[in-house]
Amino acid sequence: MVMPATFAGLGFQSDPTAHQPIYLQLTVALSDAIRAGRIAVGARLPSERLYAQYLGVSRTTVTAAYHELKAMGLVRGYVGRGAVVIADDPDRAPAGTVPWALLASRLARPAQPSSTATDPALISFGDGWLHPSLTPSAALAAAAATAVEDPQVLIEAAQIFGLPVLREALIDVLRANGVRTTLSEVLITGGAQQGLNVVARALISPGDAVVCESPTWHGAFRAFRAAGAEVAGVAMDREGVDPDALEDALVRLRPKFVYLIPTFHCPTGRLLSLERRRRILEICARFRTPIVESHVYGDIVFGERLPSLKGLDAAGIVIHQGSASKTISPALRLGWLVAPRAVMNLLASAKASLDLSTPALTQAVLNGFLRSGAYARHLPPFRAELQARRDALLAALAVHCPDLRCVAPQGGLYLWAQLPKPLRAHEVEAAAAYEGVSVRGGEAFLPDGGTSSHIRLCYAAPALDEIAAGAQRLGKALRTLRQRHGDPAARAASFASV
Ligand SMILES: Cc1ncc(COP(=O)(O)O)c(C=O)c1O
């Protein structure tokens, strides 16, 4: 099938650097064309699969755009006929349809839907989750069975700071990692992600600057922006964030705090060198600027272990955060903040305003898991399994994607792969999804927007025996894209022949 002239003629170009996610850009382009009569009432929209391939976006992007058009009352889905334009004016659309995504605030940029969530046949390198075989399920089940037998756990809401027994158990884990702390400096959160929102709510006033690495975990800059911050990224190289560039950003922007992931950074997998850790602490202490240190990948170490910023923090400027999601199970939704006592009351009141306290039940499960020694037993085989997956992925990429350039990470969950020119990450993400493998385009992690020539591959998410097939599919996607870039006629031909 050839793309109908009406849709080919729209000339839609996605802009990954724009504030709006791509599916909303497409929604706006299509709804404008419908209102202007360029797409007539009664016209059939192209199938999601074909349109996605034609536009070089993921299928979930087109699905989401069609969903919005339906919510606006401009389009209706018919069994056997697909999506059809039924009105050219939302005011004349049937009542009761609210275009929620278009109403979203500027700060709360909606997330692009994840393709793996909607297509179980995809081999997933895209999301930062653990494959079920990596989760210590038997020990967690035992801890859960014990936790539900404790009537106290079932009837009481936990304190704002979290269950004292769990905080004590975490203090032991932290001590083993070189962080000395006390009960009054530990706050349990609903995952590390809530920890970021707690910090944001406690410290950010609208218009404040926050500085972070670029690229970085997108959940962080979303949380900071939602609290009204202007977020600016600082460049990284292979050793992590550049201290000179960071100092420059402190001089220029005077940020409220700096957010860093020094240990097996997301998305690059990099480890900030010890020398840079010391320099950055010195610089931030001089500027009296707190550091929010994400240590959520800190225990997933294959080789050299470096002290965390918190472990080196003589000045008391670091708020350190951890999580059970990356090493035990994301289903617990548990994280923790370890902060200087002077800021704890601010964090506690922000936490209380969000959800009063973290569920006592999952806290009791994690407490039982840690105290039974299961975590200490889990970590060595878990690390070995992840290292084997990393090696399997590197080996498969060398065979199937020889044009990708990557450095073997020494821990964490991610491989950060540089694409051959002129490929862009967002088009590789879409082409890979079309071939049945999900990867995360680097654009998602850029706090300042822009295009990216990197993709993130999570080797923890697929089954071990799917890794080679996933790399093979990715290789096919890369070859198809290069062909299209090299030869515009090949692009037209590939659509004419579908
Ligand atoms: C750096 C970082 N922080 C926080 C999170 C979210 O963690 P949690 O599941 O504990 O909320 C992620 C998830 O990928 C992450 O990479």
PDBQT file of the ligand as one rigid body, heavy atoms in Angstrom, charges set to zero:
ROOT
HETATM    1  C1  LIG A 501      18.713   7.405  38.206  1.00  0.00    +0.000 C 
HETATM    2  C2  LIG A 501      17.354   6.869  38.465  1.00  0.00    +0.000 A 
HETATM    3  N1  LIG A 501      16.658   7.313  39.522  1.00  0.00    +0.000 NA
HETATM    4  C3  LIG A 501      15.431   6.855  39.800  1.00  0.00    +0.000 A 
HETATM    5  C4  LIG A 501      14.830   5.902  39.012  1.00  0.00    +0.000 A 
HETATM    6  C5  LIG A 501      13.485   5.398  39.420  1.00  0.00    +0.000 C 
HETATM    7  O1  LIG A 501      13.698   4.510  40.474  1.00  0.00    +0.000 OA
HETATM    8  P1  LIG A 501      12.540   3.919  41.384  1.00  0.00    +0.000 P 
HETATM    9  O2  LIG A 501      11.980   2.729  40.680  1.00  0.00    +0.000 OA
HETATM   10  O3  LIG A 501      13.213   3.554  42.665  1.00  0.00    +0.000 OA
HETATM   11  O4  LIG A 501      11.514   4.973  41.584  1.00  0.00    +0.000 OA
HETATM   12  C6  LIG A 501      15.508   5.414  37.886  1.00  0.00    +0.000 A 
HETATM   13  C7  LIG A 501      14.873   4.425  36.998  1.00  0.00    +0.000 C 
HETATM   14  O5  LIG A 501      15.342   4.078  35.933  1.00  0.00    +0.000 OA
HETATM   15  C8  LIG A 501      16.792   5.905  37.610  1.00  0.00    +0.000 A 
HETATM   16  O6  LIG A 501      17.504   5.479  36.556  1.00  0.00    +0.000 OA
ENDROOT
TORSDOF 0
